[in-house]
Amino acid sequence: MQAQEHSTPPAELSFERPDSSTLVVRVAGDWHLRSGMPSPRQVVRQLDTTPKPKKVAFQSGDLKGWDSGLLTFLMGVGDLCHQRKLELNFDGLPDGVEKLIKLAETVPEKTGARHEREHSTFIETLGQSTISFATALDEFLSFLGLVVISFGKLLVGKARFRRVDLMVIIQDCGANAFGIVTLISFLVGTILAFMGSVQLQQFGATIFVADLVGIAMARDMGGIMTAIIMAGRTGAAFAAQIGSMKVTQEVDALTTMGISPLEFLVLPRVIALVLMIPLLCLYADCMGILGGAFRRRDDAAHLVRHLLPRNDARCRFDRYLWRRIQMHCVWNHRRGRRMPAGFSMRQQFFGSRRCCHDRKSSPVSCI
């Protein structure tokens, strides 16, 4: 079987000109896709020769086998002849090939089936973008106005929605989101502490890593990460739920019963987000600070120090840290060890802020 396949000649294409107005295309050999086939460009070069033919015919006396590859080649040649308004004769082809080509030509191509790429000018693109933006803005403002009206009905007690659904949505937005908020915020705080310590260690100011993590998480990263999580997790879940209800015509059923879909479906979700997002932001801030404290123990102590109010409790905590620094210094000095990078800065930092609350002086508030 393999010897027979190797002995089959490949696809061959030749041309003859019996007269000046006729071009005969001879197909021979094995015309299968697996063996490779000639390109219709060879026919184009023959059609461009002078004198230009007015008729194209085919001969297949030496054709050994064929499949859809031959049909593709013949259809390509047929398109070339139709474009040049040449007469095409398929009589010299096998009966099966001729019938398939006639069947393909009998069914016309559907108008608009092919995708035609339109090239628009810059002004047209700008105008379409402006119209799309205006349409989206109008829809957003309309939705916002309907939500405000629904909140007004809620304040006067006329909003129609199930309280049970509200509690379920609050649980989905709040308690069920603790896991992903904890993971993301903790990792963000750890990364901030790690990157900050690497850079600040060059200047001996690693103690300020705690300030970096605390300020970054409390001011920016906590709220941003919470908003991204709620938009990606909870927002996508809301869109999927309401979209499936729209497909199954549940929204239309609510409208038919005289219940506003915006009050019944949208208002509870908005209320749940308004109630849960601030709490999740505070939780994300705490988790981010805890992640930063996980990086170094002295950073953890500094974070706890900043969380304490400026009263006697903070003074006692400062004195405790100051004693620990002195003990650490004496312990390293006795063993002949070198002070770690940034230790002098850390000592000056706590030393300048420790309370003047000792036995010989009156208590002074913390700086």
Contacts in CASP RR format, 6 or more apart in sequence:
PFRMAT RR
TARGET T0000
AUTHOR 0000-0000-0000
METHOD contacts of the structure
MODEL  1
MQAQEHSTPPAELSFERPDSSTLVVRVAGDWHLRSGMPSPRQVVRQLDTT
PKPKKVAFQSGDLKGWDSGLLTFLMGVGDLCHQRKLELNFDGLPDGVEKL
IKLAETVPEKTGARHEREHSTFIETLGQSTISFATALDEFLSFLGLVVIS
FGKLLVGKARFRRVDLMVIIQDCGANAFGIVTLISFLVGTILAFMGSVQL
QQFGATIFVADLVGIAMARDMGGIMTAIIMAGRTGAAFAAQIGSMKVTQE
VDALTTMGISPLEFLVLPRVIALVLMIPLLCLYADCMGILGGAFRRRDDA
AHLVRHLLPRNDARCRFDRYLWRRIQMHCVWNHRRGRRMPAGFSMRQQFF
GSRRCCHDRKSSPVSCI
8 29 0 8 1.000
8 30 0 8 1.000
8 35 0 8 1.000
8 64 0 8 1.000
9 28 0 8 1.000
9 29 0 8 1.000
9 30 0 8 1.000
9 64 0 8 1.000
10 29 0 8 1.000
10 30 0 8 1.000
10 35 0 8 1.000
10 36 0 8 1.000
11 27 0 8 1.000
11 28 0 8 1.000
11 29 0 8 1.000
11 30 0 8 1.000
11 31 0 8 1.000
11 32 0 8 1.000
11 35 0 8 1.000
11 36 0 8 1.000
11 37 0 8 1.000
11 38 0 8 1.000
12 26 0 8 1.000
12 27 0 8 1.000
12 28 0 8 1.000
12 29 0 8 1.000
12 38 0 8 1.000
12 62 0 8 1.000
13 25 0 8 1.000
13 26 0 8 1.000
13 27 0 8 1.000
13 28 0 8 1.000
13 38 0 8 1.000
13 42 0 8 1.000
14 25 0 8 1.000
14 26 0 8 1.000
14 28 0 8 1.000
15 23 0 8 1.000
15 24 0 8 1.000
15 25 0 8 1.000
15 26 0 8 1.000
15 42 0 8 1.000
15 43 0 8 1.000
15 46 0 8 1.000
16 23 0 8 1.000
16 24 0 8 1.000
16 26 0 8 1.000
16 59 0 8 1.000
17 23 0 8 1.000
17 24 0 8 1.000
17 53 0 8 1.000
18 24 0 8 1.000
20 51 0 8 1.000
20 53 0 8 1.000
21 51 0 8 1.000
21 53 0 8 1.000
21 54 0 8 1.000
21 55 0 8 1.000
22 53 0 8 1.000
22 54 0 8 1.000
22 55 0 8 1.000
22 56 0 8 1.000
22 57 0 8 1.000
23 46 0 8 1.000
23 47 0 8 1.000
23 53 0 8 1.000
23 55 0 8 1.000
23 56 0 8 1.000
23 57 0 8 1.000
24 57 0 8 1.000
24 58 0 8 1.000
24 59 0 8 1.000
25 43 0 8 1.000
25 56 0 8 1.000
25 57 0 8 1.000
25 58 0 8 1.000
25 59 0 8 1.000
25 77 0 8 1.000
26 58 0 8 1.000
26 59 0 8 1.000
26 60 0 8 1.000
26 61 0 8 1.000
26 62 0 8 1.000
27 58 0 8 1.000
27 59 0 8 1.000
27 60 0 8 1.000
27 63 0 8 1.000
27 70 0 8 1.000
27 93 0 8 1.000
28 60 0 8 1.000
28 61 0 8 1.000
28 62 0 8 1.000
28 63 0 8 1.000
28 64 0 8 1.000
29 62 0 8 1.000
29 63 0 8 1.000
29 64 0 8 1.000
29 65 0 8 1.000
30 64 0 8 1.000
30 65 0 8 1.000
30 66 0 8 1.000
31 37 0 8 1.000
31 63 0 8 1.000
31 65 0 8 1.000
31 66 0 8 1.000
31 67 0 8 1.000
31 69 0 8 1.000
31 70 0 8 1.000
31 73 0 8 1.000
32 65 0 8 1.000
32 66 0 8 1.000
32 67 0 8 1.000
32 69 0 8 1.000
33 67 0 8 1.000
33 68 0 8 1.000
33 69 0 8 1.000
37 69 0 8 1.000
37 70 0 8 1.000
37 73 0 8 1.000
38 73 0 8 1.000
40 73 0 8 1.000
40 76 0 8 1.000
40 77 0 8 1.000
40 80 0 8 1.000
43 56 0 8 1.000
43 77 0 8 1.000
43 80 0 8 1.000
44 80 0 8 1.000
46 53 0 8 1.000
47 53 0 8 1.000
47 56 0 8 1.000
47 80 0 8 1.000
47 84 0 8 1.000
47 86 0 8 1.000
53 86 0 8 1.000
54 86 0 8 1.000
54 87 0 8 1.000
55 86 0 8 1.000
55 87 0 8 1.000
55 88 0 8 1.000
55 89 0 8 1.000
56 77 0 8 1.000
56 78 0 8 1.000
56 81 0 8 1.000
56 86 0 8 1.000
56 87 0 8 1.000
56 88 0 8 1.000
56 89 0 8 1.000
57 89 0 8 1.000
57 91 0 8 1.000
57 92 0 8 1.000
58 74 0 8 1.000
58 89 0 8 1.000
58 90 0 8 1.000
58 91 0 8 1.000
58 92 0 8 1.000
58 93 0 8 1.000
59 92 0 8 1.000
60 92 0 8 1.000
60 93 0 8 1.000
60 94 0 8 1.000
60 97 0 8 1.000
63 94 0 8 1.000
66 94 0 8 1.000
66 97 0 8 1.000
70 97 0 8 1.000
71 97 0 8 1.000
71 100 0 8 1.000
71 101 0 8 1.000
71 104 0 8 1.000
74 90 0 8 1.000
74 93 0 8 1.000
74 97 0 8 1.000
74 101 0 8 1.000
75 101 0 8 1.000
75 104 0 8 1.000
77 88 0 8 1.000
78 88 0 8 1.000
81 87 0 8 1.000
81 88 0 8 1.000
82 88 0 8 1.000
90 97 0 8 1.000
90 98 0 8 1.000
90 101 0 8 1.000
90 102 0 8 1.000
91 98 0 8 1.000
92 98 0 8 1.000
93 101 0 8 1.000
120 128 0 8 1.000
146 262 0 8 1.000
147 262 0 8 1.000
147 266 0 8 1.000
147 267 0 8 1.000
147 270 0 8 1.000
150 159 0 8 1.000
150 260 0 8 1.000
150 262 0 8 1.000
150 263 0 8 1.000
150 266 0 8 1.000
150 267 0 8 1.000
151 267 0 8 1.000
151 270 0 8 1.000
152 159 0 8 1.000
153 159 0 8 1.000
153 263 0 8 1.000
154 267 0 8 1.000
154 271 0 8 1.000
159 263 0 8 1.000
159 267 0 8 1.000
160 259 0 8 1.000
160 260 0 8 1.000
160 263 0 8 1.000
160 264 0 8 1.000
161 263 0 8 1.000
161 264 0 8 1.000
161 265 0 8 1.000
161 267 0 8 1.000
161 268 0 8 1.000
162 264 0 8 1.000
162 268 0 8 1.000
165 268 0 8 1.000
166 268 0 8 1.000
166 271 0 8 1.000
166 272 0 8 1.000
169 268 0 8 1.000
169 269 0 8 1.000
169 272 0 8 1.000
170 272 0 8 1.000
170 275 0 8 1.000
170 276 0 8 1.000
172 234 0 8 1.000
172 237 0 8 1.000
172 272 0 8 1.000
173 230 0 8 1.000
173 234 0 8 1.000
173 269 0 8 1.000
173 272 0 8 1.000
173 273 0 8 1.000
173 276 0 8 1.000
173 277 0 8 1.000
174 272 0 8 1.000
174 276 0 8 1.000
174 279 0 8 1.000
174 280 0 8 1.000
177 229 0 8 1.000
177 230 0 8 1.000
177 233 0 8 1.000
177 234 0 8 1.000
177 276 0 8 1.000
177 280 0 8 1.000
178 283 0 8 1.000
180 229 0 8 1.000
180 233 0 8 1.000
181 225 0 8 1.000
181 226 0 8 1.000
181 229 0 8 1.000
181 280 0 8 1.000
181 283 0 8 1.000
181 284 0 8 1.000
181 287 0 8 1.000
182 283 0 8 1.000
182 287 0 8 1.000
184 225 0 8 1.000
184 229 0 8 1.000
184 284 0 8 1.000
185 217 0 8 1.000
185 221 0 8 1.000
185 222 0 8 1.000
185 225 0 8 1.000
185 226 0 8 1.000
185 283 0 8 1.000
185 284 0 8 1.000
185 285 0 8 1.000
185 287 0 8 1.000
185 288 0 8 1.000
185 291 0 8 1.000
186 287 0 8 1.000
186 288 0 8 1.000
186 290 0 8 1.000
186 291 0 8 1.000
186 294 0 8 1.000
187 291 0 8 1.000
188 217 0 8 1.000
188 221 0 8 1.000
188 222 0 8 1.000
188 225 0 8 1.000
188 288 0 8 1.000
189 213 0 8 1.000
189 216 0 8 1.000
189 217 0 8 1.000
189 221 0 8 1.000
189 287 0 8 1.000
189 288 0 8 1.000
189 289 0 8 1.000
189 291 0 8 1.000
189 292 0 8 1.000
190 288 0 8 1.000
190 291 0 8 1.000
190 292 0 8 1.000
190 294 0 8 1.000
190 295 0 8 1.000
192 212 0 8 1.000
192 213 0 8 1.000
192 216 0 8 1.000
192 217 0 8 1.000
192 221 0 8 1.000
192 288 0 8 1.000
192 292 0 8 1.000
193 209 0 8 1.000
193 212 0 8 1.000
193 213 0 8 1.000
193 291 0 8 1.000
193 292 0 8 1.000
193 293 0 8 1.000
193 294 0 8 1.000
193 295 0 8 1.000
193 296 0 8 1.000
193 299 0 8 1.000
194 295 0 8 1.000
196 209 0 8 1.000
196 212 0 8 1.000
197 206 0 8 1.000
197 209 0 8 1.000
197 295 0 8 1.000
197 296 0 8 1.000
197 299 0 8 1.000
200 206 0 8 1.000
200 208 0 8 1.000
200 209 0 8 1.000
200 212 0 8 1.000
201 341 0 8 1.000
201 342 0 8 1.000
204 341 0 8 1.000
204 342 0 8 1.000
204 345 0 8 1.000
205 342 0 8 1.000
205 345 0 8 1.000
206 296 0 8 1.000
206 299 0 8 1.000
206 341 0 8 1.000
206 342 0 8 1.000
206 345 0 8 1.000
206 346 0 8 1.000
207 298 0 8 1.000
207 299 0 8 1.000
207 302 0 8 1.000
207 342 0 8 1.000
207 345 0 8 1.000
207 346 0 8 1.000
207 349 0 8 1.000
209 292 0 8 1.000
209 295 0 8 1.000
209 296 0 8 1.000
209 299 0 8 1.000
210 292 0 8 1.000
210 293 0 8 1.000
210 299 0 8 1.000
210 300 0 8 1.000
210 302 0 8 1.000
210 303 0 8 1.000
210 306 0 8 1.000
211 302 0 8 1.000
211 306 0 8 1.000
213 288 0 8 1.000
213 289 0 8 1.000
213 291 0 8 1.000
213 292 0 8 1.000
213 293 0 8 1.000
213 299 0 8 1.000
213 303 0 8 1.000
214 285 0 8 1.000
214 288 0 8 1.000
214 289 0 8 1.000
214 303 0 8 1.000
214 306 0 8 1.000
217 284 0 8 1.000
217 285 0 8 1.000
217 288 0 8 1.000
217 289 0 8 1.000
218 285 0 8 1.000
218 289 0 8 1.000
221 288 0 8 1.000
222 281 0 8 1.000
222 284 0 8 1.000
222 285 0 8 1.000
222 288 0 8 1.000
223 281 0 8 1.000
223 284 0 8 1.000
223 285 0 8 1.000
225 284 0 8 1.000
226 277 0 8 1.000
226 280 0 8 1.000
226 281 0 8 1.000
226 284 0 8 1.000
227 277 0 8 1.000
229 280 0 8 1.000
230 273 0 8 1.000
230 277 0 8 1.000
230 280 0 8 1.000
234 273 0 8 1.000
238 269 0 8 1.000
242 251 0 8 1.000
242 265 0 8 1.000
242 266 0 8 1.000
245 251 0 8 1.000
245 265 0 8 1.000
251 261 0 8 1.000
251 265 0 8 1.000
254 260 0 8 1.000
254 261 0 8 1.000
254 264 0 8 1.000
254 265 0 8 1.000
255 261 0 8 1.000
289 303 0 8 1.000
292 299 0 8 1.000
292 300 0 8 1.000
292 303 0 8 1.000
293 299 0 8 1.000
293 300 0 8 1.000
293 303 0 8 1.000
293 304 0 8 1.000
294 300 0 8 1.000
298 346 0 8 1.000
301 321 0 8 1.000
304 317 0 8 1.000
305 314 0 8 1.000
305 317 0 8 1.000
305 318 0 8 1.000
305 321 0 8 1.000
308 314 0 8 1.000
308 317 0 8 1.000
310 365 0 8 1.000
310 366 0 8 1.000
311 365 0 8 1.000
311 366 0 8 1.000
312 357 0 8 1.000
312 363 0 8 1.000
314 366 0 8 1.000
315 355 0 8 1.000
315 357 0 8 1.000
315 363 0 8 1.000
315 365 0 8 1.000
315 366 0 8 1.000
316 355 0 8 1.000
318 350 0 8 1.000
318 353 0 8 1.000
318 354 0 8 1.000
318 355 0 8 1.000
318 366 0 8 1.000
319 354 0 8 1.000
319 355 0 8 1.000
319 357 0 8 1.000
321 350 0 8 1.000
321 354 0 8 1.000
322 350 0 8 1.000
322 351 0 8 1.000
322 354 0 8 1.000
325 346 0 8 1.000
325 347 0 8 1.000
325 350 0 8 1.000
329 339 0 8 1.000
329 343 0 8 1.000
329 347 0 8 1.000
332 338 0 8 1.000
332 339 0 8 1.000
352 367 0 8 1.000
353 366 0 8 1.000
353 367 0 8 1.000
355 363 0 8 1.000
355 364 0 8 1.000
355 365 0 8 1.000
355 366 0 8 1.000
356 363 0 8 1.000
356 364 0 8 1.000
357 363 0 8 1.000
357 364 0 8 1.000
END
